[in-house]
């Protein structure tokens, strides 16, 4: 027992139950977002699947050289392959390609020209992912610049930018992309008589997809900037004499960064689908280059006798797009300021 006026030894030392606890440090928005993302098991599983799909496509040259021993564009119509000690024609006399062997060579079978479908699927994935990623970067950069300028300056600047975005927005994305893709695939891209991109370049569909989707990202960014420019921290920056450019870079952009991350992930999935659609219709990747869209187009001609020609690239496309969408949805939930942590962690 202790008498009045005496302090318990434990409390006096600052270790007892009555001691003042250490001040809790509040987690930043990125830390909170990471906590929410870690709890989203579906998004984490989708991220693993996406990583495996991308890794497999990146290792396409290794697989072609050391496993399949054939290149992506090597025709082998009259060739043979030995399976379980039995020699089999790659393409039969009835022009039916061999189906999946689940061996090193022709693991997923061959196409009508005797090309290894597994090799072409991996190389096609590299092309599709490259185009989709580049198109997404073009979309995000263009949309961020236009959205921030329109929302921050308002007035005449906002009217001009908004009308340009409305002009692109008025056309369905697929139809506009087909029109631009066909016109550019025939003669390439020329500016002032100088050929910037040659016909058949994989950069052309990336440019088309990137431009077509700019309004879909720029408009919501503009809406956010319109709200942010009236906030107190922006008024404080103006009072301190910061220039407009400095305010946009140091005050506005950091506050829309979470939205940009979410849009990037979701836009990547949209770009993958649109690239496959363009290539399927002949307005995207041009032969002999392979993408998942061109593989679907080629396989649809023999879908009855060789359904694997459509199933293999189709499943790869669906799995990748679904994984990207789930990861993007996980980012959206993680960065949602209205989401709350449960359990106090």
C-alpha positions, 0 to 999 in steps of 0.5 A: 500500500502507498500513503497519500502523496506517495507515488508508486515506484513503477509509476515514478519510473514511467513504466506503470499503467498510469504512465503517459503512453508514447504519442501515436504517430499517424500513418500517411496516406500511402501507408494506409493504402498499403495496409488496405491493399495487403488485406485485399487477398483477391487483388494480391492473388491477381497481382501474382497471376499478372506477374507470372503472365508478364514473366512468361511473356518476357521469357519468350526468347528463352523458351523459343531458343532452349525449349521449343527450338523454333522461332515465332515466325518459322514456318514448318508446314511440311515438318514432322515432330516426334511425340512418344517415339512416334513421328507425326506431321506438324500439319496433316495432309488435310491442312489440319495443324497438330494439336497440343502435345504438352511436350517441349516442341509444339506444347500448345500445338501448331497453327496452319503454317506449322508455327509453334503456337506456344512460342507465338502466344508468348511473343504475342503477349510481349507485343500486346503488353508493350503496346498496352503499356505504352498506350497507357503511358501516352493516355496518362501523360496527355490526360494529366497535362490537359486535365490539370491545365483545364481545371486550374486555369478555367476560362478560355483554356478550359473551354478550348481543352474541353471542346477538343476532349468532347470532339474525341469523346463523341466517337465510340472508342473502338470506331475511332481507333479503327478509323485511325488505325486503318489510315495510319497502317496504310501510310504511316504517320507523316508530319510536315512531309517527314515520316515519323512512324512507318506503316506496320510499326507497333508504335502506331496502334499504341499511339492510336489507343493512347490518344483515343482514351485521353478524354476518359481520364482527362475529364475526371482529373479536370473535375478533381483539379477544379475542386482542389484549386479552391482549397486552403493549401492552394490559397496559402501557396498563392499568398506565399507568392508561388507561381502557377506552375509551381502550385500545379506541380507541388500542390495539385499533382500530389493530391491527384496522384492516387487517382492517377495510380488507379486510372493507370491500372484500369486503363492498362486493361482497357488498352489490352482489350482495344489492342486485341480488337484492333489487331483482330480487325487488321487495324493494329499489329500487322503480320508477320508480327504476332499479338494476342489479337492477330492470333485470335484472328488467324485462329478463327479461320480454323476454329472448328477443326483446331479450336486450340488456336483460339482458346490458347491466346484467348485464355491468356488475354482473358486471364491477363485482363482480369488480373489487371482489372482486379489489381486496379480495383484493389488500388481503387479500394486502397486509395479510397479516402472513405475506406476505413481500417478495421481492427485498428491496424 
